[in-house]
């Protein structure tokens, strides 16, 4: 059993759902792992990681429009506003999506479906760089 761990920083992005599969793969070394799991964890309370359809940019826009409607900025029922009107909505959205995702590794590659990609969901207008911890467990 092999265990490896990396810390990486994703560049700051505007609010939205951003495909980061290539950045993740460039930062981790899956070589030599016959079967395993790669866990990705974003160390922030206003961003999330998820796996979804990577072919059509419309999917990313649809996610953003749904979130904007489901958890609107500046809603009167939010009391926590220390960092602005997008602060508490970003926390709610991040909790709904989750801070991490677990992905299978087969023969040194992510075993993703044809149309799947890893997304960083940025829920703040100006969230800044996002730290991700990647942990690999597997058999060589």
N, CA, C and O atoms as a GROMACS GRO file, in nm:
protein
  560
    1UNK      N    1   0.085  -0.118   0.000
    1UNK     CA    2   0.000   0.000   0.000
    1UNK      C    3   0.089   0.124   0.000
    1UNK      O    4   0.181   0.136   0.081
    2UNK      N    5   0.060   0.213  -0.092
    2UNK     CA    6   0.134   0.339  -0.098
    2UNK      C    7   0.042   0.454  -0.056
    2UNK      O    8  -0.077   0.454  -0.086
    3UNK      N    9   0.100   0.549   0.012
    3UNK     CA   10   0.029   0.671   0.050
    3UNK      C   11   0.114   0.790   0.008
    3UNK      O   12   0.233   0.796   0.039
    4UNK      N   13   0.053   0.882  -0.062
    4UNK     CA   14   0.122   1.005  -0.103
    4UNK      C   15   0.028   1.123  -0.078
    4UNK      O   16  -0.095   1.109  -0.084
    5UNK      N   17   0.088   1.238  -0.051
    5UNK     CA   18   0.004   1.356  -0.029
    5UNK      C   19   0.072   1.480  -0.086
    5UNK      O   20   0.194   1.496  -0.076
    6UNK      N   21  -0.009   1.566  -0.146
    6UNK     CA   22   0.039   1.691  -0.205
    6UNK      C   23  -0.050   1.805  -0.157
    6UNK      O   24  -0.169   1.786  -0.131
    7UNK      N   25   0.010   1.922  -0.145
    7UNK     CA   26  -0.066   2.046  -0.125
    7UNK      C   27  -0.046   2.130  -0.249
    7UNK      O   28   0.067   2.148  -0.296
    8UNK      N   29  -0.155   2.180  -0.304
    8UNK     CA   30  -0.144   2.264  -0.422
    8UNK      C   31  -0.233   2.386  -0.406
    8UNK      O   32  -0.330   2.385  -0.329
    9UNK      N   33  -0.200   2.488  -0.479
    9UNK     CA   34  -0.279   2.610  -0.476
    9UNK      C   35  -0.334   2.637  -0.615
    9UNK      O   36  -0.259   2.647  -0.712
   10UNK      N   37  -0.466   2.649  -0.622
   10UNK     CA   38  -0.532   2.684  -0.748
   10UNK      C   39  -0.538   2.836  -0.756
   10UNK      O   40  -0.569   2.902  -0.656
   11UNK      N   41  -0.510   2.892  -0.872
   11UNK     CA   42  -0.514   3.037  -0.890
   11UNK      C   43  -0.653   3.091  -0.856
   11UNK      O   44  -0.754   3.022  -0.868
   12UNK      N   45  -0.654   3.218  -0.814
   12UNK     CA   46  -0.781   3.286  -0.786
   12UNK      C   47  -0.865   3.291  -0.913
   12UNK      O   48  -0.814   3.312  -1.023
   13UNK      N   49  -0.993   3.270  -0.894
   13UNK     CA   50  -1.087   3.271  -1.006
   13UNK      C   51  -1.210   3.352  -0.966
   13UNK      O   52  -1.238   3.367  -0.847
   14UNK      N   53  -1.283   3.403  -1.064
   14UNK     CA   54  -1.408   3.472  -1.031
   14UNK      C   55  -1.514   3.371  -0.988
   14UNK      O   56  -1.495   3.250  -1.004
   15UNK      N   57  -1.622   3.419  -0.935
   15UNK     CA   58  -1.732   3.332  -0.898
   15UNK      C   59  -1.771   3.246  -1.018
   15UNK      O   60  -1.779   3.295  -1.131
   16UNK      N   61  -1.796   3.119  -0.993
   16UNK     CA   62  -1.836   3.029  -1.100
   16UNK      C   63  -1.784   2.889  -1.076
   16UNK      O   64  -1.724   2.859  -0.973
   17UNK      N   65  -1.809   2.803  -1.174
   17UNK     CA   66  -1.770   2.663  -1.168
   17UNK      C   67  -1.659   2.644  -1.273
   17UNK      O   68  -1.683   2.661  -1.392
   18UNK      N   69  -1.540   2.608  -1.226
   18UNK     CA   70  -1.421   2.608  -1.311
   18UNK      C   71  -1.361   2.468  -1.323
   18UNK      O   72  -1.337   2.402  -1.222
   19UNK      N   73  -1.338   2.425  -1.445
   19UNK     CA   74  -1.276   2.295  -1.469
   19UNK      C   75  -1.129   2.300  -1.428
   19UNK      O   76  -1.054   2.383  -1.479
   20UNK      N   77  -1.088   2.212  -1.336
   20UNK     CA   78  -0.950   2.212  -1.285
   20UNK      C   79  -0.883   2.075  -1.297
   20UNK      O   80  -0.780   2.050  -1.234
   21UNK      N   81  -0.940   1.987  -1.377
   21UNK     CA   82  -0.886   1.851  -1.390
   21UNK      C   83  -0.738   1.855  -1.428
   21UNK      O   84  -0.657   1.787  -1.364
   22UNK      N   85  -0.702   1.931  -1.529
   22UNK     CA   86  -0.563   1.934  -1.576
   22UNK      C   87  -0.470   1.986  -1.466
   22UNK      O   88  -0.361   1.930  -1.448
   23UNK      N   89  -0.510   2.090  -1.394
   23UNK     CA   90  -0.426   2.143  -1.286
   23UNK      C   91  -0.402   2.039  -1.177
   23UNK      O   92  -0.291   2.027  -1.125
   24UNK      N   93  -0.506   1.965  -1.143
   24UNK     CA   94  -0.493   1.861  -1.042
   24UNK      C   95  -0.397   1.752  -1.092
   24UNK      O   96  -0.305   1.713  -1.020
   25UNK      N   97  -0.418   1.705  -1.214
   25UNK     CA   98  -0.333   1.598  -1.268
   25UNK      C   99  -0.188   1.642  -1.284
   25UNK      O  100  -0.098   1.560  -1.269
   26UNK      N  101  -0.166   1.769  -1.312
   26UNK     CA  102  -0.029   1.820  -1.322
   26UNK      C  103   0.041   1.824  -1.187
   26UNK      O  104   0.164   1.823  -1.181
   27UNK      N  105  -0.035   1.829  -1.079
   27UNK     CA  106   0.021   1.844  -0.945
   27UNK      C  107   0.041   1.712  -0.870
   27UNK      O  108   0.116   1.707  -0.773
   28UNK      N  109  -0.024   1.606  -0.915
   28UNK     CA  110  -0.015   1.478  -0.845
   28UNK      C  111   0.054   1.374  -0.933
   28UNK      O  112   0.054   1.385  -1.056
   29UNK      N  113   0.113   1.274  -0.869
   29UNK     CA  114   0.182   1.167  -0.941
   29UNK      C  115   0.109   1.036  -0.914
   29UNK      O  116   0.123   0.978  -0.806
   30UNK      N  117   0.034   0.989  -1.011
   30UNK     CA  118  -0.040   0.864  -0.997
   30UNK      C  119   0.037   0.746  -1.054
   30UNK      O  120  -0.009   0.632  -1.049
   31UNK      N  121   0.155   0.772  -1.108
   31UNK     CA  122   0.237   0.670  -1.172
   31UNK      C  123   0.262   0.552  -1.078
   31UNK      O  124   0.295   0.570  -0.961
   32UNK      N  125   0.244   0.433  -1.131
   32UNK     CA  126   0.274   0.311  -1.056
   32UNK      C  127   0.162   0.262  -0.967
   32UNK      O  128   0.176   0.157  -0.903
   33UNK      N  129   0.052   0.334  -0.961
   33UNK     CA  130  -0.061   0.290  -0.878
   33UNK      C  131  -0.154   0.204  -0.963
   33UNK      O  132  -0.217   0.254  -1.057
   34UNK      N  133  -0.163   0.076  -0.929
   34UNK     CA  134  -0.247  -0.017  -1.003
   34UNK      C  135  -0.394   0.007  -0.972
   34UNK      O  136  -0.478   0.013  -1.062
   35UNK      N  137  -0.424   0.020  -0.844
   35UNK     CA  138  -0.562   0.045  -0.800
   35UNK      C  139  -0.557   0.130  -0.675
   35UNK      O  140  -0.480   0.102  -0.583
   36UNK      N  141  -0.638   0.236  -0.671
   36UNK     CA  142  -0.634   0.322  -0.554
   36UNK      C  143  -0.743   0.428  -0.556
   36UNK      O  144  -0.835   0.425  -0.637
   37UNK      N  145  -0.728   0.520  -0.463
   37UNK     CA  146  -0.823   0.631  -0.448
   37UNK      C  147  -0.746   0.760  -0.430
   37UNK      O  148  -0.648   0.766  -0.356
   38UNK      N  149  -0.792   0.864  -0.498
   38UNK     CA  150  -0.738   0.998  -0.482
   38UNK      C  151  -0.846   1.083  -0.416
   38UNK      O  152  -0.954   1.104  -0.472
   39UNK      N  153  -0.815   1.132  -0.296
   39UNK     CA  154  -0.908   1.221  -0.227
   39UNK      C  155  -0.860   1.364  -0.244
   39UNK      O  156  -0.743   1.394  -0.220
   40UNK      N  157  -0.951   1.452  -0.284
   40UNK     CA  158  -0.921   1.594  -0.301
   40UNK      C  159  -1.003   1.672  -0.199
   40UNK      O  160  -1.124   1.649  -0.186
   41UNK      N  161  -0.939   1.764  -0.128
   41UNK     CA  162  -1.004   1.841  -0.023
   41UNK      C  163  -0.966   1.987  -0.036
   41UNK      O  164  -0.848   2.021  -0.032
   42UNK      N  165  -1.065   2.075  -0.050
   42UNK     CA  166  -1.039   2.219  -0.057
   42UNK      C  167  -1.046   2.275   0.084
   42UNK      O  168  -1.143   2.251   0.157
   43UNK      N  169  -0.943   2.350   0.123
   43UNK     CA  170  -0.931   2.400   0.261
   43UNK      C  171  -0.997   2.536   0.280
   43UNK      O  172  -0.936   2.628   0.335
   44UNK      N  173  -1.119   2.548   0.235
   44UNK     CA  174  -1.190   2.676   0.244
   44UNK      C  175  -1.337   2.651   0.271
   44UNK      O  176  -1.390   2.544   0.237
   45UNK      N  177  -1.404   2.748   0.332
   45UNK     CA  178  -1.546   2.733   0.366
   45UNK      C  179  -1.638   2.805   0.267
   45UNK      O  180  -1.759   2.811   0.289
   46UNK      N  181  -1.581   2.859   0.160
   46UNK     CA  182  -1.664   2.929   0.062
   46UNK      C  183  -1.634   2.883  -0.081
   46UNK      O  184  -1.659   2.954  -0.177
   47UNK      N  185  -1.578   2.762  -0.092
   47UNK     CA  186  -1.552   2.700  -0.221
   47UNK      C  187  -1.575   2.551  -0.205
   47UNK      O  188  -1.579   2.500  -0.093
   48UNK      N  189  -1.589   2.480  -0.317
   48UNK     CA  190  -1.615   2.336  -0.312
   48UNK      C  191  -1.547   2.269  -0.430
   48UNK      O  192  -1.506   2.333  -0.526
   49UNK      N  193  -1.537   2.137  -0.420
   49UNK     CA  194  -1.489   2.054  -0.530
   49UNK      C  195  -1.597   1.954  -0.566
   49UNK      O  196  -1.666   1.902  -0.478
   50UNK      N  197  -1.613   1.929  -0.694
   50UNK     CA  198  -1.712   1.831  -0.738
   50UNK      C  199  -1.667   1.770  -0.869
   50UNK      O  200  -1.575   1.819  -0.935
   51UNK      N  201  -1.734   1.663  -0.907
   51UNK     CA  202  -1.710   1.595  -1.033
   51UNK      C  203  -1.838   1.605  -1.114
   51UNK      O  204  -1.946   1.575  -1.064
   52UNK      N  205  -1.826   1.648  -1.240
   52UNK     CA  206  -1.945   1.656  -1.323
   52UNK      C  207  -1.906   1.660  -1.470
   52UNK      O  208  -1.790   1.639  -1.506
   53UNK      N  209  -2.004   1.686  -1.554
   53UNK     CA  210  -1.988   1.686  -1.700
   53UNK      C  211  -1.890   1.793  -1.744
   53UNK      O  212  -1.902   1.910  -1.706
   54UNK      N  213  -1.792   1.754  -1.825
   54UNK     CA  214  -1.686   1.848  -1.862
   54UNK      C  215  -1.688   1.891  -2.010
   54UNK      O  216  -1.600   1.966  -2.052
   55UNK      N  217  -1.785   1.846  -2.087
   55UNK     CA  218  -1.783   1.875  -2.231
   55UNK      C  219  -1.846   2.010  -2.265
   55UNK      O  220  -1.791   2.084  -2.346
   56UNK      N  221  -1.958   2.042  -2.207
   56UNK     CA  222  -2.030   2.164  -2.244
   56UNK      C  223  -2.012   2.272  -2.138
   56UNK      O  224  -2.042   2.250  -2.021
   57UNK      N  225  -1.963   2.391  -2.178
   57UNK     CA  226  -1.953   2.502  -2.084
   57UNK      C  227  -2.090   2.547  -2.031
   57UNK      O  228  -2.097   2.615  -1.929
   58UNK      N  229  -2.197   2.510  -2.100
   58UNK     CA  230  -2.331   2.545  -2.052
   58UNK      C  231  -2.360   2.483  -1.916
   58UNK      O  232  -2.434   2.541  -1.837
   59UNK      N  233  -2.302   2.366  -1.889
   59UNK     CA  234  -2.323   2.300  -1.760
   59UNK      C  235  -2.272   2.389  -1.648
   59UNK      O  236  -2.340   2.407  -1.546
   60UNK      N  237  -2.152   2.445  -1.665
   60UNK     CA  238  -2.094   2.531  -1.562
   60UNK      C  239  -2.181   2.655  -1.539
   60UNK      O  240  -2.203   2.695  -1.425
   61UNK      N  241  -2.229   2.715  -1.647
   61UNK     CA  242  -2.318   2.831  -1.635
   61UNK      C  243  -2.449   2.797  -1.568
   61UNK      O  244  -2.501   2.874  -1.488
   62UNK      N  245  -2.503   2.680  -1.602
   62UNK     CA  246  -2.629   2.636  -1.540
   62UNK      C  247  -2.612   2.615  -1.391
   62UNK      O  248  -2.701   2.650  -1.313
   63UNK      N  249  -2.499   2.558  -1.350
   63UNK     CA  250  -2.472   2.543  -1.206
   63UNK      C  251  -2.474   2.679  -1.138
   63UNK      O  252  -2.538   2.697  -1.035
   64UNK      N  253  -2.402   2.775  -1.196
   64UNK     CA  254  -2.394   2.908  -1.136
   64UNK      C  255  -2.531   2.974  -1.128
   64UNK      O  256  -2.564   3.035  -1.026
   65UNK      N  257  -2.610   2.964  -1.233
   65UNK     CA  258  -2.744   3.025  -1.230
   65UNK      C  259  -2.833   2.958  -1.126
   65UNK      O  260  -2.911   3.025  -1.059
   66UNK      N  261  -2.823   2.826  -1.113
   66UNK     CA  262  -2.904   2.756  -1.013
   66UNK      C  263  -2.865   2.800  -0.873
   66UNK      O  264  -2.951   2.828  -0.790
   67UNK      N  265  -2.734   2.806  -0.846
   67UNK     CA  266  -2.689   2.848  -0.713
   67UNK      C  267  -2.731   2.992  -0.682
   67UNK      O  268  -2.772   3.021  -0.570
   68UNK      N  269  -2.721   3.080  -0.779
   68UNK     CA  270  -2.759   3.220  -0.758
   68UNK      C  271  -2.907   3.232  -0.720
   68UNK      O  272  -2.945   3.318  -0.641
   69UNK      N  273  -2.988   3.146  -0.778
   69UNK     CA  274  -3.132   3.149  -0.748
   69UNK      C  275  -3.166   3.077  -0.618
   69UNK      O  276  -3.250   3.123  -0.540
   70UNK      N  277  -3.101   2.964  -0.593
   70UNK     CA  278  -3.131   2.884  -0.475
   70UNK      C  279  -3.080   2.948  -0.346
   70UNK      O  280  -3.146   2.940  -0.242
   71UNK      N  281  -2.963   3.012  -0.354
   71UNK     CA  282  -2.902   3.074  -0.235
   71UNK      C  283  -2.854   3.213  -0.276
   71UNK      O  284  -2.736   3.233  -0.305
   72UNK      N  285  -2.946   3.310  -0.278
   72UNK     CA  286  -2.912   3.443  -0.330
   72UNK      C  287  -2.826   3.526  -0.235
   72UNK      O  288  -2.840   3.519  -0.113
   73UNK      N  289  -2.737   3.605  -0.294
   73UNK     CA  290  -2.659   3.702  -0.216
   73UNK      C  291  -2.752   3.805  -0.154
   73UNK      O  292  -2.853   3.843  -0.214
   74UNK      N  293  -2.718   3.849  -0.035
   74UNK     CA  294  -2.790   3.958   0.029
   74UNK      C  295  -2.929   3.926   0.077
   74UNK      O  296  -3.004   4.017   0.110
   75UNK      N  297  -2.967   3.798   0.082
   75UNK     CA  298  -3.101   3.763   0.130
   75UNK      C  299  -3.119   3.814   0.273
   75UNK      O  300  -3.029   3.803   0.357
   76UNK      N  301  -3.235   3.869   0.300
   76UNK     CA  302  -3.263   3.932   0.429
   76UNK      C  303  -3.251   3.835   0.547
   76UNK      O  304  -3.226   3.878   0.660
   77UNK      N  305  -3.270   3.706   0.524
   77UNK     CA  306  -3.267   3.610   0.634
   77UNK      C  307  -3.124   3.576   0.680
   77UNK      O  308  -3.109   3.514   0.785
   78UNK      N  309  -3.020   3.615   0.604
   78UNK     CA  310  -2.883   3.590   0.647
   78UNK      C  311  -2.838   3.698   0.744
   78UNK      O  312  -2.854   3.817   0.718
   79UNK      N  313  -2.781   3.657   0.857
   79UNK     CA  314  -2.728   3.751   0.957
   79UNK      C  315  -2.576   3.765   0.944
   79UNK      O  316  -2.522   3.873   0.967
   80UNK      N  317  -2.508   3.658   0.909
   80UNK     CA  318  -2.362   3.658   0.898
   80UNK      C  319  -2.322   3.730   0.769
   80UNK      O  320  -2.344   3.679   0.659
   81UNK      N  321  -2.265   3.849   0.783
   81UNK     CA  322  -2.225   3.930   0.667
   81UNK      C  323  -2.088   3.994   0.689
   81UNK      O  324  -2.061   4.102   0.636
   82UNK      N  325  -2.002   3.928   0.766
   82UNK     CA  326  -1.873   3.988   0.801
   82UNK      C  327  -1.791   4.030   0.680
   82UNK      O  328  -1.719   4.130   0.685
   83UNK      N  329  -1.801   3.956   0.572
   83UNK     CA  330  -1.721   3.986   0.453
   83UNK      C  331  -1.807   4.024   0.334
   83UNK      O  332  -1.762   4.013   0.219
   84UNK      N  333  -1.931   4.067   0.358
   84UNK     CA  334  -2.015   4.113   0.248
   84UNK      C  335  -2.137   4.026   0.225
   84UNK      O  336  -2.157   3.924   0.292
   85UNK      N  337  -2.217   4.068   0.127
   85UNK     CA  338  -2.343   3.999   0.098
   85UNK      C  339  -2.325   3.859   0.039
   85UNK      O  340  -2.418   3.779   0.041
   86UNK      N  341  -2.206   3.829  -0.014
   86UNK     CA  342  -2.184   3.695  -0.069
   86UNK      C  343  -2.120   3.600   0.032
   86UNK      O  344  -2.092   3.484  -0.001
   87UNK      N  345  -2.096   3.647   0.155
   87UNK     CA  346  -2.026   3.568   0.255
   87UNK      C  347  -2.106   3.444   0.300
   87UNK      O  348  -2.063   3.331   0.276
   88UNK      N  349  -2.219   3.465   0.362
   88UNK     CA  350  -2.298   3.351   0.411
   88UNK      C  351  -2.352   3.265   0.297
   88UNK      O  352  -2.349   3.142   0.309
   89UNK      N  353  -2.402   3.323   0.188
   89UNK     CA  354  -2.444   3.237   0.077
   89UNK      C  355  -2.332   3.145   0.028
   89UNK      O  356  -2.357   3.030  -0.008
   90UNK      N  357  -2.208   3.195   0.027
   90UNK     CA  358  -2.095   3.112  -0.015
   90UNK      C  359  -2.076   2.994   0.080
   90UNK      O  360  -2.046   2.883   0.036
   91UNK      N  361  -2.093   3.017   0.210
   91UNK     CA  362  -2.080   2.908   0.308
   91UNK      C  363  -2.189   2.802   0.287
   91UNK      O  364  -2.161   2.682   0.292
   92UNK      N  365  -2.311   2.846   0.263
   92UNK     CA  366  -2.421   2.752   0.241
   92UNK      C  367  -2.395   2.669   0.114
   92UNK      O  368  -2.410   2.547   0.115
   93UNK      N  369  -2.356   2.735   0.007
   93UNK     CA  370  -2.330   2.665  -0.119
   93UNK      C  371  -2.216   2.564  -0.103
   93UNK      O  372  -2.225   2.452  -0.154
   94UNK      N  373  -2.111   2.604  -0.031
   94UNK     CA  374  -1.998   2.513  -0.009
   94UNK      C  375  -2.041   2.391   0.071
   94UNK      O  376  -1.995   2.280   0.043
   95UNK      N  377  -2.128   2.410   0.169
   95UNK     CA  378  -2.177   2.295   0.246
   95UNK      C  379  -2.264   2.204   0.161
   95UNK      O  380  -2.259   2.082   0.175
   96UNK      N  381  -2.344   2.263   0.074
   96UNK     CA  382  -2.428   2.181  -0.015
   96UNK      C  383  -2.344   2.095  -0.110
   96UNK      O  384  -2.377   1.979  -0.134
   97UNK      N  385  -2.237   2.152  -0.164
   97UNK     CA  386  -2.154   2.081  -0.261
   97UNK      C  387  -2.050   1.991  -0.195
   97UNK      O  388  -2.023   1.882  -0.245
   98UNK      N  389  -1.993   2.035  -0.085
   98UNK     CA  390  -1.893   1.956  -0.015
   98UNK      C  391  -1.751   2.002  -0.042
   98UNK      O  392  -1.720   2.056  -0.148
   99UNK      N  393  -1.666   1.980   0.057
   99UNK     CA  394  -1.528   2.026   0.050
   99UNK      C  395  -1.437   1.930  -0.024
   99UNK      O  396  -1.324   1.965  -0.058
  100UNK      N  397  -1.485   1.808  -0.050
  100UNK     CA  398  -1.396   1.711  -0.112
  100UNK      C  399  -1.467   1.616  -0.206
  100UNK      O  400  -1.589   1.611  -0.214
  101UNK      N  401  -1.383   1.541  -0.277
  101UNK     CA  402  -1.434   1.438  -0.366
  101UNK      C  403  -1.335   1.323  -0.368
  101UNK      O  404  -1.214   1.344  -0.355
  102UNK      N  405  -1.384   1.202  -0.384
  102UNK     CA  406  -1.304   1.081  -0.384
  102UNK      C  407  -1.310   1.018  -0.523
  102UNK      O  408  -1.419   0.991  -0.574
  103UNK      N  409  -1.194   0.996  -0.584
  103UNK     CA  410  -1.187   0.950  -0.722
  103UNK      C  411  -1.107   0.821  -0.733
  103UNK      O  412  -1.006   0.805  -0.665
  104UNK      N  413  -1.151   0.727  -0.818
  104UNK     CA  414  -1.077   0.603  -0.836
  104UNK      C  415  -0.955   0.622  -0.926
  104UNK      O  416  -0.955   0.703  -1.019
  105UNK      N  417  -0.851   0.546  -0.895
  105UNK     CA  418  -0.729   0.544  -0.976
  105UNK      C  419  -0.708   0.402  -1.026
  105UNK      O  420  -0.712   0.307  -0.947
  106UNK      N  421  -0.687   0.386  -1.156
  106UNK     CA  422  -0.662   0.255  -1.216
  106UNK      C  423  -0.544   0.266  -1.310
  106UNK      O  424  -0.542   0.350  -1.401
  107UNK      N  425  -0.444   0.182  -1.289
  107UNK     CA  426  -0.326   0.178  -1.376
  107UNK      C  427  -0.263   0.315  -1.397
  107UNK      O  428  -0.231   0.352  -1.510
  108UNK      N  429  -0.247   0.390  -1.288
  108UNK     CA  430  -0.178   0.518  -1.292
  108UNK      C  431  -0.256   0.634  -1.350
  108UNK      O  432  -0.199   0.739  -1.379
  109UNK      N  433  -0.388   0.616  -1.367
  109UNK     CA  434  -0.471   0.724  -1.422
  109UNK      C  435  -0.602   0.734  -1.343
  109UNK      O  436  -0.648   0.636  -1.285
  110UNK      N  437  -0.659   0.853  -1.343
  110UNK     CA  438  -0.793   0.866  -1.286
  110UNK      C  439  -0.890   0.785  -1.371
  110UNK      O  440  -0.886   0.792  -1.494
  111UNK      N  441  -0.976   0.710  -1.306
  111UNK     CA  442  -1.074   0.627  -1.378
  111UNK      C  443  -1.206   0.704  -1.390
  111UNK      O  444  -1.309   0.662  -1.336
  112UNK      N  445  -1.200   0.814  -1.460
  112UNK     CA  446  -1.317   0.899  -1.479
  112UNK      C  447  -1.396   0.853  -1.600
  112UNK      O  448  -1.341   0.790  -1.691
  113UNK      N  449  -1.525   0.884  -1.600
  113UNK     CA  450  -1.607   0.859  -1.717
  113UNK      C  451  -1.568   0.953  -1.830
  113UNK      O  452  -1.501   1.054  -1.807
  114UNK      N  453  -1.610   0.921  -1.949
  114UNK     CA  454  -1.573   0.996  -2.068
  114UNK      C  455  -1.599   1.146  -2.054
  114UNK      O  456  -1.518   1.227  -2.098
  115UNK      N  457  -1.711   1.183  -1.995
  115UNK     CA  458  -1.751   1.324  -1.989
  115UNK      C  459  -1.734   1.385  -1.851
  115UNK      O  460  -1.794   1.488  -1.822
  116UNK      N  461  -1.654   1.324  -1.764
  116UNK     CA  462  -1.639   1.375  -1.628
  116UNK      C  463  -1.513   1.459  -1.612
  116UNK      O  464  -1.409   1.430  -1.670
  117UNK      N  465  -1.527   1.564  -1.532
  117UNK     CA  466  -1.414   1.650  -1.499
  117UNK      C  467  -1.426   1.700  -1.357
  117UNK      O  468  -1.534   1.701  -1.299
  118UNK      N  469  -1.313   1.742  -1.302
  118UNK     CA  470  -1.308   1.794  -1.165
  118UNK      C  471  -1.329   1.945  -1.170
  118UNK      O  472  -1.267   2.015  -1.250
  119UNK      N  473  -1.418   1.992  -1.086
  119UNK     CA  474  -1.451   2.134  -1.082
  119UNK      C  475  -1.421   2.198  -0.948
  119UNK      O  476  -1.447   2.139  -0.842
  120UNK      N  477  -1.366   2.318  -0.954
  120UNK     CA  478  -1.362   2.406  -0.838
  120UNK      C  479  -1.484   2.495  -0.849
  120UNK      O  480  -1.504   2.563  -0.949
  121UNK      N  481  -1.566   2.494  -0.746
  121UNK     CA  482  -1.683   2.581  -0.739
  121UNK      C  483  -1.645   2.701  -0.653
  121UNK      O  484  -1.629   2.688  -0.531
  122UNK      N  485  -1.631   2.815  -0.714
  122UNK     CA  486  -1.596   2.938  -0.642
  122UNK      C  487  -1.724   3.014  -0.614
  122UNK      O  488  -1.793   3.057  -0.707
  123UNK      N  489  -1.754   3.031  -0.487
  123UNK     CA  490  -1.881   3.093  -0.449
  123UNK      C  491  -1.868   3.239  -0.404
  123UNK      O  492  -1.968   3.302  -0.370
  124UNK      N  493  -1.746   3.293  -0.403
  124UNK     CA  494  -1.727   3.433  -0.368
  124UNK      C  495  -1.695   3.513  -0.494
  124UNK      O  496  -1.643   3.459  -0.592
  125UNK      N  497  -1.728   3.641  -0.490
  125UNK     CA  498  -1.692   3.729  -0.602
  125UNK      C  499  -1.540   3.736  -0.618
  125UNK      O  500  -1.488   3.735  -0.730
  126UNK      N  501  -1.470   3.743  -0.505
  126UNK     CA  502  -1.324   3.748  -0.504
  126UNK      C  503  -1.274   3.655  -0.394
  126UNK      O  504  -1.236   3.699  -0.286
  127UNK      N  505  -1.273   3.528  -0.424
  127UNK     CA  506  -1.236   3.428  -0.323
  127UNK      C  507  -1.087   3.412  -0.302
  127UNK      O  508  -1.046   3.365  -0.196
  128UNK      N  509  -1.007   3.450  -0.398
  128UNK     CA  510  -0.862   3.436  -0.384
  128UNK      C  511  -0.815   3.297  -0.424
  128UNK      O  512  -0.895   3.212  -0.464
  129UNK      N  513  -0.684   3.274  -0.412
  129UNK     CA  514  -0.630   3.142  -0.441
  129UNK      C  515  -0.691   3.038  -0.347
  129UNK      O  516  -0.724   3.069  -0.232
  130UNK      N  517  -0.706   2.917  -0.395
  130UNK     CA  518  -0.768   2.810  -0.314
  130UNK      C  519  -0.669   2.696  -0.295
  130UNK      O  520  -0.613   2.643  -0.391
  131UNK      N  521  -0.649   2.658  -0.168
  131UNK     CA  522  -0.559   2.549  -0.134
  131UNK      C  523  -0.634   2.416  -0.139
  131UNK      O  524  -0.746   2.404  -0.090
  132UNK      N  525  -0.568   2.316  -0.198
  132UNK     CA  526  -0.625   2.182  -0.210
  132UNK      C  527  -0.522   2.083  -0.158
  132UNK      O  528  -0.404   2.091  -0.191
  133UNK      N  529  -0.568   1.989  -0.076
  133UNK     CA  530  -0.485   1.877  -0.032
  133UNK      C  531  -0.530   1.754  -0.110
  133UNK      O  532  -0.649   1.719  -0.111
  134UNK      N  533  -0.435   1.689  -0.176
  134UNK     CA  534  -0.462   1.567  -0.252
  134UNK      C  535  -0.392   1.451  -0.182
  134UNK      O  536  -0.271   1.454  -0.159
  135UNK      N  537  -0.469   1.348  -0.149
  135UNK     CA  538  -0.415   1.232  -0.080
  135UNK      C  539  -0.443   1.107  -0.163
  135UNK      O  540  -0.558   1.080  -0.198
  136UNK      N  541  -0.339   1.032  -0.193
  136UNK     CA  542  -0.348   0.912  -0.274
  136UNK      C  543  -0.322   0.789  -0.188
  136UNK      O  544  -0.222   0.782  -0.118
  137UNK      N  545  -0.413   0.695  -0.193
  137UNK     CA  546  -0.396   0.565  -0.129
  137UNK      C  547  -0.411   0.460  -0.238
  137UNK      O  548  -0.508   0.462  -0.314
  138UNK      N  549  -0.314   0.368  -0.246
  138UNK     CA  550  -0.327   0.270  -0.352
  138UNK      C  551  -0.226   0.158  -0.345
  138UNK      O  552  -0.132   0.161  -0.266
  139UNK      N  553  -0.247   0.060  -0.428
  139UNK     CA  554  -0.159  -0.056  -0.443
  139UNK      C  555  -0.075  -0.039  -0.568
  139UNK      O  556  -0.126  -0.004  -0.674
  140UNK      N  557   0.052  -0.065  -0.554
  140UNK     CA  558   0.144  -0.058  -0.669
  140UNK      C  559   0.144  -0.189  -0.744
  140UNK      O  560   0.214  -0.203  -0.844
   0.00000   0.00000   0.00000
